[in-house]
């Protein structure tokens, strides 16, 4: 009690706290005959000792209570000397050890005064955004560092293995550093890239990542993985969400996927039209962006068999017929881009109004590879196709477009065929070669 009430007087000058502490300490001096060695750990309300031993949990608070008046200075000095000589309380002495520390901070004037506003020196912070932890570097690399300091930034430095490679003076509370670093002087080394930010108060904060630097000719080529594009059959002048599905055929870390767009879109997409789909497994996408005619995706990791889905929203197909190939390149950590074995293709067709009209139950496919009426559409993505004798030829699933091919991807002979969709629509198909 004397500890808390004593602080009340020391902080606020409350006369009630002064009166209480003065009464307690005056009684204590009398009860102990002005000898702090006679203090015990507990008293009854009438002042009778409860025990015969003493510990810091009682001596310390009495010391704070003695600080309310110069009258108690000699006794306060005795209390402090006794308190500082107490040994550690051991595994069960955490309570008395805590009170010993807190009351000694008060008695020495080192306890924080929460009633006064004092300027607090804040430590600045920074983070290396690029390159990434354990990334292999091979050419001029963009180093991105975000720094901030509540009191203001004075300087940012970059080090590689403790060699200063760049520094800049700044006058701002927040700063994004973009530095083009030519790594050629450090080929065939491994080490640490360190960013250090300094505040105007000369406080500093470092951020460190591990990296390795290799010459371009020593880097492995990759080109692993498979890409599927859906829909891969579209109609000119129509708008679609285009899905690129990349499946890894090897474990990749800090990999990059680059998709070069085919010339089939009315306009190139911007970053707002790109979405990351659910995919499969637990691939970690770090970033994606549109660079000129390419979609570049950075992956922290993707394991063999895992899939990442990339969707281009609301893409308008050009008024041009034909097959359009997308070039897909892949590189692993610090490697060199290489094309995958099979690049995905989109085929752009024109179909007559009758073929596109779901209510029209007579459709015509002309198989002559001119992309005009080479495919037909249905009102459902589940369709059964039958020959003129009523025998089922195939079931279409997850697509509402058919190109007159059987389950072996071979063109069916010219003739009359029938269809039935999941929604119950039925009709006739004429295949003409």
NORCOR-V915436 format. One record per residue. SS is DSSP state (@ for helix, = for strand, . for the rest). OMEGA is omega in whole degrees, 0 to 359 (* if undefined). D_FIRST is the distance of its C-alpha to the first C-alpha in Angstrom with 1 decimal. Layout:
BEGIN
ss=SS omega=OMEGA d_first=D_FIRST
ss=SS omega=OMEGA d_first=D_FIRST
END
This chain:
BEGIN
ss=. omega=180 d_first=0.0
ss=@ omega=180 d_first=3.9
ss=@ omega=184 d_first=5.4
ss=@ omega=181 d_first=5.6
ss=@ omega=177 d_first=6.2
ss=@ omega=176 d_first=8.1
ss=@ omega=180 d_first=10.1
ss=@ omega=179 d_first=10.8
ss=@ omega=182 d_first=12.6
ss=@ omega=182 d_first=14.2
ss=@ omega=190 d_first=15.6
ss=@ omega=182 d_first=16.5
ss=. omega=183 d_first=16.7
ss=. omega=182 d_first=15.1
ss=@ omega=178 d_first=15.9
ss=@ omega=178 d_first=13.5
ss=@ omega=178 d_first=10.5
ss=@ omega=182 d_first=12.7
ss=@ omega=182 d_first=13.2
ss=@ omega=182 d_first=9.8
ss=@ omega=180 d_first=9.0
ss=@ omega=180 d_first=12.6
ss=@ omega=181 d_first=12.5
ss=@ omega=185 d_first=9.8
ss=@ omega=177 d_first=11.7
ss=@ omega=177 d_first=15.0
ss=@ omega=183 d_first=14.5
ss=@ omega=180 d_first=13.6
ss=@ omega=180 d_first=16.7
ss=@ omega=184 d_first=18.7
ss=@ omega=182 d_first=17.7
ss=. omega=181 d_first=18.4
ss=. omega=178 d_first=21.5
ss=. omega=181 d_first=20.4
ss=. omega=185 d_first=20.6
ss=@ omega=179 d_first=17.8
ss=@ omega=180 d_first=20.0
ss=@ omega=178 d_first=19.2
ss=. omega=177 d_first=15.5
ss=. omega=185 d_first=15.3
ss=. omega=174 d_first=13.2
ss=. omega=180 d_first=12.1
ss== omega=172 d_first=12.8
ss=. omega=181 d_first=14.2
ss=. omega=178 d_first=13.5
ss=. omega=177 d_first=16.4
ss=. omega=180 d_first=15.0
ss=. omega=179 d_first=17.5
ss== omega=177 d_first=16.9
ss=. omega=182 d_first=17.0
ss=. omega=181 d_first=18.5
ss=. omega=183 d_first=20.3
ss=. omega=182 d_first=19.2
ss=. omega=173 d_first=16.6
ss=. omega=187 d_first=15.4
ss=@ omega=182 d_first=13.8
ss=@ omega=178 d_first=10.8
ss=@ omega=183 d_first=9.5
ss=@ omega=181 d_first=11.7
ss=@ omega=179 d_first=10.8
ss=@ omega=176 d_first=7.1
ss=@ omega=179 d_first=8.6
ss=@ omega=179 d_first=11.3
ss=@ omega=178 d_first=9.8
ss=@ omega=181 d_first=8.6
ss=@ omega=184 d_first=12.2
ss=@ omega=185 d_first=13.7
ss=@ omega=184 d_first=13.7
ss=. omega=175 d_first=16.9
ss=@ omega=180 d_first=19.9
ss=@ omega=185 d_first=19.9
ss=@ omega=188 d_first=17.4
ss=@ omega=181 d_first=19.4
ss=@ omega=180 d_first=21.0
ss=@ omega=177 d_first=18.0
ss=@ omega=179 d_first=16.4
ss=@ omega=177 d_first=19.7
ss=@ omega=181 d_first=19.5
ss=@ omega=181 d_first=16.0
ss=@ omega=181 d_first=17.4
ss=@ omega=179 d_first=20.7
ss=@ omega=183 d_first=19.2
ss=@ omega=184 d_first=17.0
ss=@ omega=181 d_first=20.1
ss=. omega=176 d_first=22.3
ss=. omega=178 d_first=20.5
ss=. omega=177 d_first=23.0
ss=. omega=184 d_first=22.6
ss=. omega=179 d_first=21.0
ss=. omega=185 d_first=24.1
ss=. omega=181 d_first=24.7
ss=. omega=185 d_first=21.8
ss=. omega=184 d_first=19.3
ss=@ omega=184 d_first=18.5
ss=@ omega=181 d_first=14.8
ss=@ omega=178 d_first=14.2
ss=@ omega=178 d_first=16.8
ss=@ omega=180 d_first=15.1
ss=@ omega=177 d_first=11.8
ss=@ omega=181 d_first=14.2
ss=@ omega=184 d_first=16.1
ss=@ omega=182 d_first=13.6
ss=@ omega=176 d_first=11.9
ss=@ omega=175 d_first=15.5
ss=@ omega=178 d_first=16.7
ss=@ omega=185 d_first=14.4
ss=@ omega=180 d_first=15.4
ss=. omega=179 d_first=19.0
ss=. omega=182 d_first=19.2
ss=. omega=179 d_first=20.1
ss=. omega=183 d_first=17.3
ss=. omega=178 d_first=19.0
ss=. omega=184 d_first=18.6
ss=. omega=182 d_first=19.1
ss=. omega=181 d_first=20.0
ss=. omega=176 d_first=23.1
ss=. omega=178 d_first=26.2
ss=. omega=179 d_first=27.7
ss=. omega=181 d_first=31.0
ss=. omega=178 d_first=30.6
ss=. omega=182 d_first=33.6
ss=. omega=178 d_first=34.8
ss=. omega=177 d_first=36.8
ss=. omega=178 d_first=40.3
ss== omega=174 d_first=41.7
ss== omega=178 d_first=45.3
ss== omega=174 d_first=47.3
ss== omega=180 d_first=50.9
ss== omega=176 d_first=52.6
ss== omega=355 d_first=56.0
ss=. omega=184 d_first=57.3
ss=. omega=177 d_first=55.5
ss=. omega=177 d_first=53.9
ss=. omega=178 d_first=56.8
ss== omega=176 d_first=59.5
ss== omega=183 d_first=62.8
ss== omega=184 d_first=64.0
ss=. omega=182 d_first=67.7
ss=. omega=177 d_first=68.5
ss=. omega=187 d_first=67.0
ss== omega=175 d_first=63.6
ss== omega=177 d_first=61.5
ss== omega=179 d_first=57.9
ss== omega=181 d_first=55.5
ss== omega=173 d_first=51.9
ss== omega=181 d_first=49.3
ss== omega=178 d_first=46.8
ss== omega=175 d_first=44.0
ss== omega=183 d_first=41.5
ss== omega=181 d_first=39.3
ss== omega=181 d_first=39.9
ss== omega=180 d_first=43.6
ss== omega=177 d_first=45.9
ss== omega=186 d_first=47.8
ss== omega=172 d_first=49.8
ss== omega=179 d_first=50.7
ss== omega=174 d_first=52.4
ss== omega=179 d_first=54.2
ss== omega=167 d_first=54.9
ss== omega=184 d_first=57.0
ss=. omega=177 d_first=56.3
ss=. omega=172 d_first=54.6
ss== omega=180 d_first=57.8
ss== omega=179 d_first=57.1
ss== omega=180 d_first=59.4
ss== omega=172 d_first=58.2
ss== omega=179 d_first=55.8
ss== omega=177 d_first=55.4
ss== omega=187 d_first=53.6
ss== omega=172 d_first=51.8
ss== omega=185 d_first=50.1
ss== omega=176 d_first=48.4
ss== omega=177 d_first=45.2
ss== omega=182 d_first=47.1
ss== omega=174 d_first=50.3
ss== omega=180 d_first=52.6
ss== omega=172 d_first=54.7
ss== omega=184 d_first=58.2
ss== omega=177 d_first=60.0
ss== omega=186 d_first=63.3
ss== omega=174 d_first=63.2
ss=. omega=187 d_first=66.5
ss=@ omega=187 d_first=65.6
ss=@ omega=179 d_first=69.1
ss=@ omega=185 d_first=67.9
ss=@ omega=181 d_first=65.6
ss=. omega=177 d_first=68.0
ss=. omega=175 d_first=67.6
ss== omega=170 d_first=64.0
ss== omega=181 d_first=60.7
ss== omega=184 d_first=57.3
ss== omega=171 d_first=54.4
ss== omega=185 d_first=54.4
ss== omega=172 d_first=51.3
ss== omega=178 d_first=50.2
ss== omega=177 d_first=47.7
ss== omega=179 d_first=46.3
ss== omega=176 d_first=45.0
ss== omega=178 d_first=42.9
ss=. omega=178 d_first=43.5
ss=. omega=181 d_first=40.5
ss=. omega=168 d_first=42.3
ss=. omega=182 d_first=39.9
ss== omega=180 d_first=42.1
ss== omega=179 d_first=42.2
ss== omega=172 d_first=45.0
ss== omega=190 d_first=46.5
ss== omega=171 d_first=48.9
ss== omega=175 d_first=51.6
ss== omega=180 d_first=54.3
ss== omega=176 d_first=57.9
ss== omega=183 d_first=61.4
ss== omega=181 d_first=64.5
ss=. omega=176 d_first=68.1
ss=. omega=185 d_first=71.4
ss=@ omega=186 d_first=72.9
ss=@ omega=180 d_first=75.9
ss=@ omega=185 d_first=73.6
ss=. omega=180 d_first=71.8
ss=. omega=172 d_first=72.7
ss== omega=183 d_first=74.1
ss=. omega=178 d_first=72.7
ss=. omega=179 d_first=74.3
ss=. omega=175 d_first=73.0
ss=. omega=179 d_first=72.2
ss== omega=179 d_first=74.0
ss== omega=176 d_first=73.8
ss== omega=180 d_first=74.9
ss== omega=180 d_first=75.4
ss== omega=350 d_first=75.5
ss=. omega=178 d_first=77.5
ss=. omega=172 d_first=80.1
ss== omega=184 d_first=82.9
ss== omega=176 d_first=82.5
ss== omega=181 d_first=84.7
ss=. omega=178 d_first=85.3
ss=. omega=178 d_first=83.6
ss=. omega=181 d_first=81.1
ss== omega=183 d_first=77.3
ss== omega=163 d_first=75.3
ss== omega=185 d_first=72.0
ss== omega=181 d_first=72.9
ss== omega=170 d_first=71.0
ss== omega=182 d_first=71.1
ss== omega=180 d_first=69.9
ss== omega=177 d_first=69.3
ss== omega=181 d_first=69.2
ss=. omega=175 d_first=68.3
ss=. omega=175 d_first=70.8
ss=. omega=176 d_first=68.7
ss=. omega=180 d_first=65.0
ss== omega=176 d_first=64.1
ss== omega=183 d_first=61.2
ss== omega=183 d_first=60.6
ss== omega=175 d_first=63.9
ss== omega=178 d_first=65.7
ss== omega=182 d_first=68.0
ss== omega=179 d_first=70.5
ss== omega=177 d_first=72.6
ss== omega=187 d_first=75.5
ss=. omega=171 d_first=76.6
ss=. omega=184 d_first=80.1
ss=. omega=182 d_first=82.1
ss=. omega=182 d_first=82.0
ss== omega=179 d_first=79.3
ss=. omega=175 d_first=80.1
ss=. omega=177 d_first=77.1
ss=. omega=180 d_first=74.6
ss=. omega=168 d_first=71.1
ss=. omega=186 d_first=68.1
ss=@ omega=181 d_first=64.6
ss=@ omega=180 d_first=63.6
ss=@ omega=182 d_first=66.3
ss== omega=176 d_first=65.0
ss== omega=175 d_first=62.8
ss== omega=181 d_first=61.6
ss=. omega=184 d_first=62.6
ss=. omega=181 d_first=61.1
ss=. omega=180 d_first=63.3
ss== omega=181 d_first=62.9
ss=. omega=184 d_first=60.5
ss=. omega=176 d_first=57.6
ss=. omega=181 d_first=59.1
ss== omega=179 d_first=56.7
ss== omega=179 d_first=58.2
ss== omega=183 d_first=56.6
ss== omega=171 d_first=58.7
ss== omega=179 d_first=62.1
ss== omega=175 d_first=64.1
ss== omega=176 d_first=67.6
ss== omega=182 d_first=69.4
ss=. omega=184 d_first=72.9
ss=. omega=187 d_first=74.8
ss== omega=167 d_first=72.2
ss== omega=182 d_first=69.1
ss== omega=182 d_first=67.0
ss== omega=177 d_first=64.2
ss== omega=183 d_first=61.8
ss== omega=173 d_first=60.4
ss== omega=177 d_first=57.6
ss== omega=170 d_first=59.2
ss== omega=184 d_first=61.7
ss=. omega=180 d_first=62.9
ss=. omega=179 d_first=66.4
ss=. omega=178 d_first=67.3
ss=. omega=185 d_first=64.5
ss== omega=173 d_first=65.5
ss== omega=182 d_first=64.2
ss== omega=179 d_first=65.7
ss== omega=184 d_first=66.3
ss== omega=171 d_first=67.5
ss== omega=186 d_first=69.4
ss== omega=170 d_first=69.0
ss== omega=179 d_first=71.9
ss== omega=180 d_first=74.5
ss== omega=181 d_first=77.9
ss== omega=181 d_first=80.9
ss=. omega=175 d_first=83.7
ss=. omega=181 d_first=87.2
ss=. omega=182 d_first=88.5
ss=. omega=176 d_first=89.7
ss== omega=178 d_first=89.4
ss== omega=183 d_first=87.1
ss== omega=184 d_first=84.2
ss== omega=173 d_first=82.4
ss=. omega=178 d_first=78.8
ss== omega=182 d_first=78.2
ss== omega=178 d_first=75.0
ss== omega=181 d_first=73.8
ss== omega=170 d_first=70.9
ss== omega=177 d_first=69.3
ss=. omega=186 d_first=66.7
ss=. omega=176 d_first=64.1
ss=. omega=182 d_first=65.9
ss=. omega=182 d_first=69.3
ss== omega=178 d_first=72.2
ss=. omega=175 d_first=73.0
ss== omega=180 d_first=75.8
ss== omega=172 d_first=77.4
ss=. omega=186 d_first=76.9
ss=. omega=182 d_first=80.1
ss=. omega=178 d_first=80.6
ss=. omega=182 d_first=79.6
ss=. omega=183 d_first=79.1
ss== omega=170 d_first=81.7
ss== omega=176 d_first=81.8
ss== omega=182 d_first=85.1
ss== omega=183 d_first=85.8
ss== omega=166 d_first=88.5
ss== omega=177 d_first=90.2
ss=. omega=183 d_first=91.1
ss=. omega=179 d_first=93.2
ss=@ omega=181 d_first=91.8
ss=@ omega=180 d_first=93.3
ss=@ omega=181 d_first=91.6
ss=@ omega=181 d_first=88.2
ss=. omega=182 d_first=88.7
ss=. omega=180 d_first=87.0
ss=. omega=178 d_first=89.2
ss=. omega=184 d_first=92.4
ss=. omega=175 d_first=93.4
ss== omega=184 d_first=95.9
ss== omega=183 d_first=94.7
ss== omega=173 d_first=96.6
ss== omega=176 d_first=95.7
ss== omega=186 d_first=98.0
ss=. omega=178 d_first=97.5
ss=. omega=175 d_first=98.8
ss=. omega=174 d_first=95.7
ss=. omega=178 d_first=96.0
ss=. omega=176 d_first=92.5
ss== omega=183 d_first=94.1
ss=. omega=176 d_first=93.8
ss=. omega=177 d_first=93.1
ss=. omega=176 d_first=90.1
ss== omega=182 d_first=89.3
ss== omega=178 d_first=86.2
ss=. omega=180 d_first=85.1
ss=. omega=183 d_first=82.6
ss=. omega=177 d_first=80.6
ss=. omega=172 d_first=79.3
ss== omega=186 d_first=80.9
ss== omega=174 d_first=84.7
ss== omega=180 d_first=87.5
ss== omega=182 d_first=90.8
ss== omega=174 d_first=94.1
ss=. omega=187 d_first=97.7
ss=. omega=177 d_first=100.7
ss=. omega=179 d_first=101.2
ss=. omega=179 d_first=97.7
ss=. omega=180 d_first=96.3
ss== omega=180 d_first=92.7
ss== omega=179 d_first=92.6
ss== omega=173 d_first=88.8
ss== omega=173 d_first=85.5
ss== omega=178 d_first=83.6
ss== omega=178 d_first=79.8
ss=. omega=172 d_first=77.0
ss=. omega=177 d_first=79.7
ss=. omega=180 d_first=81.9
ss== omega=179 d_first=84.4
ss== omega=183 d_first=87.4
ss=. omega=176 d_first=89.8
ss=. omega=178 d_first=92.6
ss== omega=179 d_first=91.6
ss=. omega=183 d_first=91.4
ss=. omega=178 d_first=88.7
ss=. omega=180 d_first=90.2
ss=. omega=175 d_first=89.9
ss=. omega=181 d_first=93.7
ss== omega=176 d_first=95.4
ss=. omega=178 d_first=97.1
ss=. omega=174 d_first=100.8
ss=. omega=180 d_first=102.0
ss== omega=182 d_first=102.2
ss== omega=180 d_first=100.6
ss== omega=181 d_first=97.2
ss== omega=178 d_first=94.9
ss== omega=175 d_first=91.2
ss== omega=182 d_first=88.6
ss== omega=179 d_first=85.0
ss=. omega=181 d_first=81.9
ss=. omega=177 d_first=82.0
ss=. omega=177 d_first=85.5
ss=. omega=180 d_first=87.6
ss== omega=178 d_first=90.9
ss== omega=183 d_first=93.6
ss== omega=175 d_first=96.2
ss== omega=176 d_first=95.9
ss== omega=175 d_first=98.9
ss== omega=183 d_first=98.7
ss== omega=177 d_first=101.3
ss=. omega=* d_first=102.0
END
